[in-house]
Amino acid sequence: MNKKMYDLAAFAVKTAKSAGADDCWVSINSERFVEISYRERKPENIKEASTKGLYIQIFANKRYSSQSTSDLRKDALKDFFSKAVAATKLLAEDPFRTLPETKYYEGRKNIDLEILDPDYKNFSSEDRHKMVKEIEHACLSKGGEKVISVTASENDSYNESVVLSSNGFEGHRESTSFVAFAEISVKDAGDRRPEGYHYVVAVNKKGIPDPEKIGAIAAERTLARLGAKKVKTETLPIIIENRNVSRMLGGFLAGMYGRNIQQKQSFLADKKGQKIGSKHFTLIDDPFVIKGLGSRLYDGDGFATRKRTMVESGVLKEFYVDWYYSRKLGWEPTTGGTSNLVIPPGKRSVKEIMKDLGRGILITGFIGGNSNSTTGDASIGILGHLFENGVPVQAVAEMNIADNHLEFWHKLVEVANDPWIYSSRRMPSLVFTDVVVSGV
Protein backbone atom coordinates (compact mmCIF):
# COMPACT_ATOMS: atom_id res chain seq x y z
CA MET A 1 0.00 0.00 0.00
CA ASN A 2 1.22 3.53 -0.82
CA LYS A 3 2.33 4.80 2.60
CA LYS A 4 1.93 8.50 1.78
CA MET A 5 -1.63 7.98 0.54
CA TYR A 6 -2.43 5.73 3.50
CA ASP A 7 -1.08 8.24 6.02
CA LEU A 8 -3.04 11.05 4.38
CA ALA A 9 -6.24 8.98 4.45
CA ALA A 10 -5.66 8.18 8.13
CA PHE A 11 -5.11 11.88 8.81
CA ALA A 12 -8.35 12.66 6.99
CA VAL A 13 -10.35 10.16 9.06
CA LYS A 14 -8.91 11.50 12.32
CA THR A 15 -9.41 15.14 11.33
CA ALA A 16 -13.01 14.65 10.18
CA LYS A 17 -13.83 12.88 13.44
CA SER A 18 -12.22 15.70 15.40
CA ALA A 19 -14.34 18.18 13.44
CA GLY A 20 -17.50 16.47 14.69
CA ALA A 21 -18.22 13.61 12.29
CA ASP A 22 -19.63 10.49 13.93
CA ASP A 23 -18.17 8.35 11.15
CA CYS A 24 -16.54 8.82 7.79
CA TRP A 25 -15.35 6.99 4.70
CA VAL A 26 -12.30 8.40 2.92
CA SER A 27 -10.97 7.53 -0.52
CA ILE A 28 -7.83 9.02 -2.06
CA ASN A 29 -7.35 8.45 -5.77
CA SER A 30 -4.38 9.10 -8.02
CA GLU A 31 -4.56 8.74 -11.81
CA ARG A 32 -2.42 9.30 -14.85
CA PHE A 33 -4.30 9.40 -18.17
CA VAL A 34 -2.89 9.62 -21.70
CA GLU A 35 -4.82 9.91 -24.98
CA ILE A 36 -3.60 10.18 -28.58
CA SER A 37 -5.65 10.29 -31.77
CA TYR A 38 -4.74 10.56 -35.45
CA ARG A 39 -6.71 11.82 -38.42
CA GLU A 40 -5.44 12.24 -41.99
CA ARG A 41 -2.19 10.59 -40.96
CA LYS A 42 -1.25 13.23 -38.41
CA PRO A 43 -1.95 13.78 -34.70
CA GLU A 44 -5.32 15.34 -34.03
CA ASN A 45 -5.40 15.15 -30.26
CA ILE A 46 -2.71 14.58 -27.63
CA LYS A 47 -3.61 14.71 -23.94
CA GLU A 48 -1.85 13.78 -20.75
CA ALA A 49 -3.12 14.50 -17.27
CA SER A 50 -2.28 13.46 -13.73
CA THR A 51 -4.85 13.99 -11.02
CA LYS A 52 -5.12 13.29 -7.32
CA GLY A 53 -8.15 13.86 -5.17
CA LEU A 54 -9.85 13.01 -1.90
CA TYR A 55 -13.46 11.91 -1.59
CA ILE A 56 -15.18 11.72 1.80
CA GLN A 57 -18.55 10.50 3.03
CA ILE A 58 -19.52 12.16 6.30
CA PHE A 59 -22.02 10.78 8.81
CA ALA A 60 -23.02 13.26 11.54
CA ASN A 61 -26.12 13.45 13.74
CA LYS A 62 -27.99 10.98 11.48
CA ARG A 63 -27.19 13.20 8.52
CA TYR A 64 -25.04 12.44 5.52
CA SER A 65 -23.07 14.14 2.77
CA SER A 66 -20.36 13.26 0.29
CA GLN A 67 -17.78 15.81 -0.77
CA SER A 68 -14.45 15.98 -2.58
CA THR A 69 -11.36 18.12 -2.90
CA SER A 70 -8.13 18.17 -4.89
CA ASP A 71 -6.30 20.35 -2.37
CA LEU A 72 -4.50 17.75 -0.28
CA ARG A 73 -2.42 20.06 1.90
CA LYS A 74 -3.07 19.21 5.53
CA ASP A 75 -3.91 22.79 6.57
CA ALA A 76 -6.37 23.06 3.68
CA LEU A 77 -7.91 19.68 4.58
CA LYS A 78 -8.50 20.77 8.20
CA ASP A 79 -10.50 23.75 6.97
CA PHE A 80 -12.28 21.63 4.34
CA PHE A 81 -13.39 19.00 6.87
CA SER A 82 -14.52 21.60 9.39
CA LYS A 83 -16.78 23.25 6.83
CA ALA A 84 -17.93 19.91 5.38
CA VAL A 85 -19.01 18.53 8.75
CA ALA A 86 -20.76 21.78 9.69
CA ALA A 87 -22.64 21.76 6.37
CA THR A 88 -23.62 18.12 6.83
CA LYS A 89 -25.23 18.88 10.19
CA LEU A 90 -27.57 21.34 8.47
CA LEU A 91 -29.06 18.68 6.18
CA ALA A 92 -32.23 16.67 6.77
CA GLU A 93 -31.91 13.49 8.81
CA ASP A 94 -31.54 10.18 7.01
CA PRO A 95 -31.43 7.40 9.61
CA PHE A 96 -30.64 4.79 6.96
CA ARG A 97 -27.28 6.39 6.16
CA THR A 98 -24.56 4.67 8.18
CA LEU A 99 -21.31 2.87 7.57
CA PRO A 100 -21.84 -0.87 6.99
CA GLU A 101 -21.59 -3.39 9.79
CA THR A 102 -17.97 -4.51 9.91
CA LYS A 103 -18.86 -8.18 9.42
CA TYR A 104 -19.37 -7.43 5.71
CA TYR A 105 -15.73 -6.39 5.39
CA GLU A 106 -14.59 -9.85 6.45
CA GLY A 107 -13.63 -12.71 4.16
CA ARG A 108 -11.79 -10.69 1.53
CA LYS A 109 -9.71 -12.94 -0.72
CA ASN A 110 -5.97 -12.48 -0.87
CA ILE A 111 -5.32 -13.09 -4.55
CA ASP A 112 -3.61 -11.19 -7.35
CA LEU A 113 -6.25 -10.32 -9.93
CA GLU A 114 -3.48 -9.14 -12.31
CA ILE A 115 -5.26 -5.88 -13.11
CA LEU A 116 -1.98 -3.93 -12.98
CA ASP A 117 0.39 -4.10 -15.95
CA PRO A 118 3.89 -4.16 -14.41
CA ASP A 119 5.33 -2.80 -17.69
CA TYR A 120 3.01 0.21 -17.87
CA LYS A 121 5.79 2.69 -17.13
CA ASN A 122 7.73 1.34 -20.10
CA PHE A 123 4.91 2.17 -22.54
CA SER A 124 6.52 5.17 -24.22
CA SER A 125 5.17 8.08 -26.23
CA GLU A 126 6.78 6.53 -29.31
CA ASP A 127 4.94 3.26 -28.64
CA ARG A 128 1.63 5.10 -28.42
CA HIS A 129 2.10 7.02 -31.66
CA LYS A 130 3.27 3.89 -33.47
CA MET A 131 0.16 1.97 -32.36
CA VAL A 132 -2.25 4.67 -33.48
CA LYS A 133 -0.54 5.23 -36.84
CA GLU A 134 -0.67 1.50 -37.57
CA ILE A 135 -4.38 1.36 -36.70
CA GLU A 136 -5.12 4.29 -39.01
CA HIS A 137 -3.00 2.86 -41.83
CA ALA A 138 -4.82 -0.48 -41.64
CA CYS A 139 -8.20 1.29 -41.79
CA LEU A 140 -7.20 3.27 -44.85
CA SER A 141 -5.66 0.27 -46.61
CA LYS A 142 -8.58 -2.04 -45.96
CA GLY A 143 -11.20 0.61 -46.67
CA GLY A 144 -9.67 1.62 -50.01
CA GLU A 145 -11.37 4.19 -52.21
CA LYS A 146 -14.58 4.04 -50.21
CA VAL A 147 -13.02 5.74 -47.19
CA ILE A 148 -14.15 9.27 -46.36
CA SER A 149 -12.48 9.66 -43.01
CA VAL A 150 -10.70 7.68 -40.31
CA THR A 151 -10.03 8.49 -36.68
CA ALA A 152 -7.70 6.20 -34.79
CA SER A 153 -6.93 6.57 -31.13
CA GLU A 154 -5.56 4.98 -28.00
CA ASN A 155 -5.83 5.90 -24.37
CA ASP A 156 -4.26 4.37 -21.34
CA SER A 157 -4.31 5.03 -17.62
CA TYR A 158 -2.77 4.11 -14.30
CA ASN A 159 -4.94 4.37 -11.21
CA GLU A 160 -4.22 3.90 -7.53
CA SER A 161 -6.64 4.29 -4.65
CA VAL A 162 -6.51 3.97 -0.88
CA VAL A 163 -9.71 3.70 1.16
CA LEU A 164 -10.09 3.97 4.94
CA SER A 165 -13.17 4.19 7.13
CA SER A 166 -13.61 5.21 10.74
CA ASN A 167 -14.95 1.75 11.61
CA GLY A 168 -11.91 -0.15 10.43
CA PHE A 169 -12.14 -0.72 6.68
CA GLU A 170 -8.86 -0.54 4.73
CA GLY A 171 -8.52 -1.01 1.01
CA HIS A 172 -5.86 -0.50 -1.64
CA ARG A 173 -6.09 -0.98 -5.40
CA GLU A 174 -3.74 -0.41 -8.32
CA SER A 175 -4.85 -0.93 -11.90
CA THR A 176 -4.06 -0.05 -15.48
CA SER A 177 -6.16 0.07 -18.61
CA PHE A 178 -5.49 0.27 -22.35
CA VAL A 179 -8.04 1.19 -25.03
CA ALA A 180 -7.48 1.07 -28.80
CA PHE A 181 -10.18 2.45 -31.10
CA ALA A 182 -10.82 3.08 -34.77
CA GLU A 183 -13.77 4.86 -36.35
CA ILE A 184 -14.34 5.08 -40.09
CA SER A 185 -16.92 6.52 -42.48
CA VAL A 186 -17.31 5.36 -46.09
CA LYS A 187 -19.12 6.37 -49.29
CA ASP A 188 -22.36 4.64 -50.15
CA ALA A 189 -25.01 5.18 -52.81
CA GLY A 190 -26.37 8.72 -53.03
CA ASP A 191 -25.37 10.80 -50.03
CA ARG A 192 -25.29 7.93 -47.55
CA ARG A 193 -22.18 7.75 -45.40
CA PRO A 194 -22.22 4.67 -43.18
CA GLU A 195 -20.05 4.85 -40.10
CA GLY A 196 -18.52 2.01 -38.15
CA TYR A 197 -15.90 1.32 -35.53
CA HIS A 198 -13.96 -1.30 -33.65
CA TYR A 199 -12.42 -1.15 -30.20
CA VAL A 200 -10.59 -3.29 -27.70
CA VAL A 201 -9.99 -2.75 -23.97
CA ALA A 202 -7.61 -4.59 -21.66
CA VAL A 203 -5.89 -4.14 -18.30
CA ASN A 204 -2.49 -4.90 -19.79
CA LYS A 205 -0.80 -3.99 -23.04
CA LYS A 206 -0.36 -7.63 -24.05
CA GLY A 207 -4.14 -7.99 -24.07
CA ILE A 208 -4.42 -5.58 -27.01
CA PRO A 209 -4.33 -7.31 -30.44
CA ASP A 210 -2.05 -6.17 -33.24
CA PRO A 211 -2.94 -2.61 -34.33
CA GLU A 212 -3.26 -3.74 -37.95
CA LYS A 213 -5.99 -6.17 -36.93
CA ILE A 214 -7.90 -3.49 -35.04
CA GLY A 215 -7.90 -1.16 -38.03
CA ALA A 216 -8.75 -3.91 -40.52
CA ILE A 217 -11.73 -5.09 -38.48
CA ALA A 218 -13.04 -1.51 -38.18
CA ALA A 219 -12.91 -1.15 -41.95
CA GLU A 220 -14.48 -4.56 -42.60
CA ARG A 221 -17.35 -3.88 -40.24
CA THR A 222 -18.01 -0.49 -41.82
CA LEU A 223 -17.84 -1.73 -45.42
CA ALA A 224 -20.32 -4.45 -44.47
CA ARG A 225 -22.89 -1.69 -43.88
CA LEU A 226 -22.87 -0.56 -47.51
CA GLY A 227 -26.28 -0.82 -49.13
CA ALA A 228 -28.07 -1.20 -45.80
CA LYS A 229 -31.84 -0.79 -45.96
CA LYS A 230 -35.06 -1.75 -44.26
CA VAL A 231 -36.73 -5.05 -45.04
CA LYS A 232 -40.34 -5.84 -44.38
CA THR A 233 -41.58 -6.40 -40.85
CA GLU A 234 -41.24 -10.05 -40.01
CA THR A 235 -41.09 -12.47 -37.09
CA LEU A 236 -37.61 -13.98 -37.25
CA PRO A 237 -34.80 -15.56 -35.28
CA ILE A 238 -32.19 -12.99 -34.32
CA ILE A 239 -28.59 -13.31 -33.19
CA ILE A 240 -27.29 -10.47 -31.04
CA GLU A 241 -23.55 -10.23 -31.62
CA ASN A 242 -21.40 -10.71 -28.52
CA ARG A 243 -20.18 -7.11 -28.22
CA ASN A 244 -23.75 -5.80 -28.33
CA VAL A 245 -25.43 -8.16 -25.86
CA SER A 246 -24.59 -5.89 -22.91
CA ARG A 247 -26.74 -3.13 -24.43
CA MET A 248 -29.84 -5.32 -24.35
CA LEU A 249 -28.89 -6.84 -21.02
CA GLY A 250 -28.62 -3.37 -19.48
CA GLY A 251 -32.37 -2.92 -19.57
CA PHE A 252 -32.84 -6.23 -17.77
CA LEU A 253 -30.23 -5.36 -15.13
CA ALA A 254 -32.04 -2.12 -14.29
CA GLY A 255 -34.74 -4.20 -12.62
CA MET A 256 -32.16 -5.89 -10.35
CA TYR A 257 -30.92 -2.87 -8.42
CA GLY A 258 -31.96 -2.19 -4.84
CA ARG A 259 -32.62 1.46 -5.55
CA ASN A 260 -35.17 0.72 -8.27
CA ILE A 261 -36.77 -1.99 -6.14
CA GLN A 262 -37.13 0.35 -3.16
CA GLN A 263 -38.45 3.14 -5.40
CA LYS A 264 -41.01 0.72 -6.92
CA GLN A 265 -39.37 1.12 -10.30
CA SER A 266 -38.39 -2.51 -10.89
CA PHE A 267 -40.24 -5.04 -13.03
CA LEU A 268 -38.28 -7.78 -11.21
CA ALA A 269 -39.01 -6.73 -7.61
CA ASP A 270 -41.32 -9.67 -6.85
CA LYS A 271 -39.71 -12.19 -9.19
CA LYS A 272 -36.93 -13.66 -7.01
CA GLY A 273 -37.01 -17.46 -7.26
CA GLN A 274 -39.23 -17.30 -10.34
CA LYS A 275 -38.58 -18.25 -13.94
CA ILE A 276 -37.85 -15.04 -15.87
CA GLY A 277 -36.02 -16.53 -18.86
CA SER A 278 -35.28 -19.74 -20.73
CA LYS A 279 -33.04 -22.53 -19.47
CA HIS A 280 -30.22 -21.04 -21.54
CA PHE A 281 -30.19 -17.81 -19.51
CA THR A 282 -27.57 -18.04 -16.76
CA LEU A 283 -25.90 -14.87 -15.53
CA ILE A 284 -22.87 -14.98 -13.23
CA ASP A 285 -21.27 -12.03 -11.46
CA ASP A 286 -17.61 -12.99 -11.05
CA PRO A 287 -15.25 -10.45 -9.44
CA PHE A 288 -12.31 -12.87 -9.56
CA VAL A 289 -11.71 -13.13 -13.32
CA ILE A 290 -7.95 -12.82 -13.77
CA LYS A 291 -7.19 -9.67 -15.79
CA GLY A 292 -10.92 -8.91 -15.81
CA LEU A 293 -11.98 -5.32 -16.44
CA GLY A 294 -14.47 -5.51 -13.58
CA SER A 295 -12.39 -7.61 -11.19
CA ARG A 296 -12.17 -6.45 -7.58
CA LEU A 297 -11.66 -7.74 -4.05
CA TYR A 298 -14.11 -5.33 -2.39
CA ASP A 299 -17.04 -3.25 -3.61
CA GLY A 300 -18.06 0.36 -3.10
CA ASP A 301 -19.31 -0.36 0.42
CA GLY A 302 -16.16 -2.26 1.34
CA PHE A 303 -17.95 -5.61 1.24
CA ALA A 304 -15.65 -8.52 0.49
CA THR A 305 -16.65 -9.61 -3.00
CA ARG A 306 -17.77 -13.09 -3.91
CA LYS A 307 -18.87 -14.89 -7.04
CA ARG A 308 -22.65 -14.85 -7.40
CA THR A 309 -25.08 -16.58 -9.74
CA MET A 310 -27.66 -13.87 -10.40
CA VAL A 311 -29.80 -15.89 -12.81
CA GLU A 312 -29.58 -19.68 -13.04
CA SER A 313 -31.18 -21.54 -15.96
CA GLY A 314 -33.75 -18.76 -16.25
CA VAL A 315 -34.51 -18.45 -12.51
CA LEU A 316 -33.81 -15.11 -10.80
CA LYS A 317 -31.60 -15.84 -7.79
CA GLU A 318 -30.27 -12.52 -6.46
CA PHE A 319 -30.48 -8.73 -6.65
CA TYR A 320 -27.85 -5.99 -6.47
CA VAL A 321 -28.55 -4.46 -3.06
CA ASP A 322 -26.02 -2.13 -1.44
CA TRP A 323 -25.84 -1.31 2.27
CA TYR A 324 -28.03 1.82 2.11
CA TYR A 325 -30.91 0.28 0.18
CA SER A 326 -30.69 -2.95 2.16
CA ARG A 327 -31.53 -0.87 5.24
CA LYS A 328 -34.40 0.92 3.49
CA LEU A 329 -35.78 -2.38 2.20
CA GLY A 330 -35.09 -4.37 5.36
CA TRP A 331 -33.19 -6.90 3.25
CA GLU A 332 -29.81 -8.58 3.59
CA PRO A 333 -27.30 -6.67 1.40
CA THR A 334 -25.47 -8.37 -1.46
CA THR A 335 -23.40 -5.87 -3.44
CA GLY A 336 -24.25 -2.53 -4.98
CA GLY A 337 -23.18 -3.13 -8.56
CA THR A 338 -21.77 -5.49 -11.15
CA SER A 339 -18.20 -6.71 -11.41
CA ASN A 340 -17.54 -9.04 -14.38
CA LEU A 341 -20.81 -10.30 -15.82
CA VAL A 342 -20.56 -13.66 -17.52
CA ILE A 343 -23.04 -15.69 -19.52
CA PRO A 344 -21.41 -19.13 -19.83
CA PRO A 345 -20.54 -19.76 -23.50
CA GLY A 346 -22.08 -22.51 -25.56
CA LYS A 347 -20.41 -24.94 -27.94
CA ARG A 348 -21.16 -23.61 -31.43
CA SER A 349 -19.94 -20.66 -33.48
CA VAL A 350 -22.24 -18.00 -34.86
CA LYS A 351 -21.60 -19.30 -38.40
CA GLU A 352 -22.67 -22.81 -37.41
CA ILE A 353 -25.79 -21.49 -35.71
CA MET A 354 -26.73 -19.33 -38.71
CA LYS A 355 -26.71 -22.37 -40.99
CA ASP A 356 -29.29 -24.13 -38.84
CA LEU A 357 -31.52 -21.08 -38.42
CA GLY A 358 -32.03 -20.62 -42.14
CA ARG A 359 -33.39 -17.08 -42.29
CA GLY A 360 -32.80 -14.48 -39.63
CA ILE A 361 -31.00 -11.28 -38.68
CA LEU A 362 -27.55 -10.94 -37.14
CA ILE A 363 -27.60 -7.75 -35.08
CA THR A 364 -24.22 -6.00 -35.15
CA GLY A 365 -25.25 -2.68 -33.63
CA PHE A 366 -27.98 -0.84 -31.76
CA ILE A 367 -29.15 2.73 -32.24
CA GLY A 368 -31.05 4.83 -29.71
CA GLY A 369 -33.74 2.97 -27.87
CA ASN A 370 -35.13 2.90 -24.36
CA SER A 371 -36.01 0.45 -21.63
CA ASN A 372 -38.49 1.01 -18.80
CA SER A 373 -37.21 -0.41 -15.50
CA THR A 374 -40.71 -0.29 -14.00
CA THR A 375 -42.55 -2.27 -16.68
CA GLY A 376 -39.73 -4.07 -18.51
CA ASP A 377 -40.86 -2.70 -21.87
CA ALA A 378 -37.96 -2.06 -24.27
CA SER A 379 -37.56 -0.76 -27.81
CA ILE A 380 -34.33 -0.26 -29.73
CA GLY A 381 -33.11 0.39 -33.27
CA ILE A 382 -30.89 -2.20 -34.92
CA LEU A 383 -28.16 -2.54 -37.53
CA GLY A 384 -27.02 -5.82 -38.95
CA HIS A 385 -27.41 -8.39 -41.69
CA LEU A 386 -30.29 -10.44 -42.99
CA PHE A 387 -29.04 -13.98 -43.62
CA GLU A 388 -30.50 -16.94 -45.47
CA ASN A 389 -29.17 -20.50 -45.28
CA GLY A 390 -26.40 -19.22 -43.06
CA VAL A 391 -25.18 -16.63 -45.58
CA PRO A 392 -25.58 -12.83 -45.17
CA VAL A 393 -27.61 -11.52 -48.11
CA GLN A 394 -28.45 -7.94 -47.17
CA ALA A 395 -27.21 -5.27 -44.76
CA VAL A 396 -30.13 -3.89 -42.77
CA ALA A 397 -30.60 -0.58 -40.97
CA GLU A 398 -33.36 1.70 -39.66
CA MET A 399 -35.21 -1.26 -38.20
CA ASN A 400 -36.44 -1.85 -34.68
CA ILE A 401 -37.20 -4.56 -32.15
CA ALA A 402 -39.62 -4.05 -29.26
CA ASP A 403 -40.47 -6.49 -26.49
CA ASN A 404 -40.80 -6.87 -22.74
CA HIS A 405 -37.84 -8.27 -20.80
CA LEU A 406 -40.12 -10.68 -18.94
CA GLU A 407 -41.00 -12.25 -22.30
CA PHE A 408 -37.85 -11.57 -24.32
CA TRP A 409 -35.42 -13.69 -22.27
CA HIS A 410 -37.76 -16.70 -22.55
CA LYS A 411 -37.02 -16.56 -26.30
CA LEU A 412 -33.31 -17.26 -25.77
CA VAL A 413 -32.65 -20.62 -27.46
CA GLU A 414 -28.87 -20.86 -27.76
CA VAL A 415 -25.64 -19.27 -26.55
CA ALA A 416 -22.66 -19.13 -28.91
CA ASN A 417 -19.05 -19.93 -28.04
CA ASP A 418 -17.59 -16.44 -28.53
CA PRO A 419 -17.48 -14.41 -25.28
CA TRP A 420 -16.50 -10.77 -25.83
CA ILE A 421 -13.45 -10.39 -23.58
CA TYR A 422 -12.86 -6.65 -24.11
CA SER A 423 -15.44 -5.63 -21.54
CA SER A 424 -16.47 -6.29 -17.95
CA ARG A 425 -19.60 -7.81 -19.52
CA ARG A 426 -18.10 -10.92 -21.06
CA MET A 427 -21.06 -11.92 -23.18
CA PRO A 428 -21.18 -14.45 -26.03
CA SER A 429 -23.53 -13.97 -28.97
CA LEU A 430 -27.11 -14.88 -28.08
CA VAL A 431 -29.80 -16.47 -30.27
CA PHE A 432 -33.49 -15.59 -29.85
CA THR A 433 -36.47 -16.94 -31.80
CA ASP A 434 -39.88 -15.48 -32.66
CA VAL A 435 -38.78 -11.85 -32.44
CA VAL A 436 -40.78 -9.24 -34.34
CA VAL A 437 -38.35 -7.11 -36.35
CA SER A 438 -40.09 -3.95 -37.56
CA GLY A 439 -39.10 -2.43 -40.87
CA VAL A 440 -41.06 -1.47 -43.96
Buried (B, 14 or more C-beta within 10 A) or exposed (E): EBEEBBEBBBBBBBBBBEBBBBBBBBBBBBBBBBBBBBBEEEEEEEEEEEEBBBBBBBBBBBBBBEBEBEEBEEEEBBEBBBEBBEBBBEBEEBEBBBBBEEEBBEEBEEEEBBBBBEEBEEBEEEEBBEBBBBBBBBBBEBBEEBBEBBBBBBBBBBBBBBBBBBBEBBBBBBBBBBBBBBBBBBBBEEEBEBEBBBBBBBBBBEBBEEBBBBBBBBBBBBBBBBEBBBBEEBEBBBBBBBBBBBBBBEBBBBBBBBBBBBBEBBBBBEBBEEBBBBEBBBBBBBBBBEBBBBBBBBBBBBBBBBEBBBBBEBBBBBBBBBBBBBBBBEBEBBBBEBBBBBBEBBEBEBEEBBBEBEBBBBBBBBEEBEBBBBBBBBBBBBBBBBBEEBEBEBBBBBBBBBBBBBEBBBBBBBBBBBBBBBBBBBBBBBBBBEBEBBBE
